[in-house]
Amino acid sequence: MLADTAFEDINEAKADMDHIYNQSDPRAYFHELNKLDYAIPDTAKPIFQKLIGHLQQHQRETLHILDLGCSYGVNAAILKHDLSMDELYEHWGQKKMTDATSEGVVAYDQQFFNDIDTSEDIMVIGLDQAENAIAYGCPWS
Ligand SMILES: C[S@@+](CC[C@H](N)C(=O)[O-])C[C@H]1O[C@@H](n2cnc3c(N)ncnc32)[C@H](O)[C@@H]1O
């Protein structure tokens, strides 16, 4: 087990991303993380898919998944719609996104996710301290 000081040292070495966690749409989040080649959701995807497949063999109802620290719903997008981080980086990096208002991005994204296949019968429930990121994921609330 690591001592508190070891955690502090690790946290000090980590990049501070607080400024991109709570914006009204995901553009800055994906712009910054793309520069860092952030790939954890892609790496975790096959592990979650295996777990989901296993659990689905044992229950008929739609599987409910709690995503702690869900941000703008990255894991939900990747698992429900079988998208990759590269596809999400491309989506939010499009030229037309640059000049759009946040409301425009939200409306465009709603259409985008409505139009693509929902390949997994799962319900992802997101929890995050970033209120604006949550509001982006639930624009009807
Ligand atoms: C590195 S991001 C990961 C987001 C997403 N799961 C992904 O893989 O792209 C970390 C997220 O955890 C959230 N977070 C950090 N501390 C938290 C806390 N104590 N309670 C809830 N959310 C927290 C941040 O707001 C941020 O959205």
The ligand as an SDF file (V2000), in Angstrom:
LIG
                    3D

 27 29  0  0  0  0  0  0  0  0999 V2000
   -9.6940   11.7220  -16.4820 C   0  0  0  0  0  0  0  0  0  0  0  0
  -11.3930   12.1800  -16.4580 S   0  0  0  0  0  0  0  0  0  0  0  0
  -12.0490   10.6490  -17.0190 C   0  0  0  0  0  0  0  0  0  0  0  0
  -13.3560   10.8370  -17.7350 C   0  0  0  0  0  0  0  0  0  0  0  0
  -13.8810    9.6160  -18.4830 C   0  0  0  0  0  0  0  0  0  0  0  0
  -14.2110    8.5340  -17.5720 N   0  0  0  0  0  0  0  0  0  0  0  0
  -12.8960    9.1570  -19.5230 C   0  0  0  0  0  0  0  0  0  0  0  0
  -12.3620    8.0640  -19.3870 O   0  0  0  0  0  0  0  0  0  0  0  0
  -12.6400    9.8860  -20.4890 O   0  0  0  0  0  0  0  0  0  0  0  0
  -11.7730   12.1770  -14.7140 C   0  0  0  0  0  0  0  0  0  0  0  0
  -13.2140   12.5970  -14.3520 C   0  0  0  0  0  0  0  0  0  0  0  0
  -13.4180   12.3500  -12.9670 O   0  0  0  0  0  0  0  0  0  0  0  0
  -14.1850   13.4120  -12.4340 C   0  0  0  0  0  0  0  0  0  0  0  0
  -13.9330   13.4420  -10.9750 N   0  0  0  0  0  0  0  0  0  0  0  0
  -12.7720   13.7110  -10.3440 C   0  0  0  0  0  0  0  0  0  0  0  0
  -12.9440   13.6100   -9.0010 N   0  0  0  0  0  0  0  0  0  0  0  0
  -14.2470   13.2830   -8.7900 C   0  0  0  0  0  0  0  0  0  0  0  0
  -15.0430   13.0400   -7.6310 C   0  0  0  0  0  0  0  0  0  0  0  0
  -14.5170   13.1170   -6.4110 N   0  0  0  0  0  0  0  0  0  0  0  0
  -16.3430   12.7060   -7.7920 N   0  0  0  0  0  0  0  0  0  0  0  0
  -16.8820   12.6190   -9.0330 C   0  0  0  0  0  0  0  0  0  0  0  0
  -16.1910   12.8360  -10.1800 N   0  0  0  0  0  0  0  0  0  0  0  0
  -14.8890   13.1580  -10.0540 C   0  0  0  0  0  0  0  0  0  0  0  0
  -13.7150   14.6490  -13.1690 C   0  0  0  0  0  0  0  0  0  0  0  0
  -14.6720   15.6960  -13.1320 O   0  0  0  0  0  0  0  0  0  0  0  0
  -13.5000   14.0750  -14.5790 C   0  0  0  0  0  0  0  0  0  0  0  0
  -14.6740   14.2040  -15.3540 O   0  0  0  0  0  0  0  0  0  0  0  0
  1  2  1  0
  2  3  1  0
  2 10  1  0
  3  4  1  0
  4  5  1  0
  5  6  1  0
  5  7  1  0
  7  8  2  0
  7  9  1  0
 10 11  1  0
 11 12  1  0
 11 26  1  0
 12 13  1  0
 13 14  1  0
 13 24  1  0
 14 15  1  0
 14 23  1  0
 15 16  2  0
 16 17  1  0
 17 18  1  0
 17 23  2  0
 18 19  1  0
 18 20  2  0
 20 21  1  0
 21 22  2  0
 22 23  1  0
 24 25  1  0
 24 26  1  0
 26 27  1  0
M  CHG  2   2   1   9  -1
M  END
$$$$
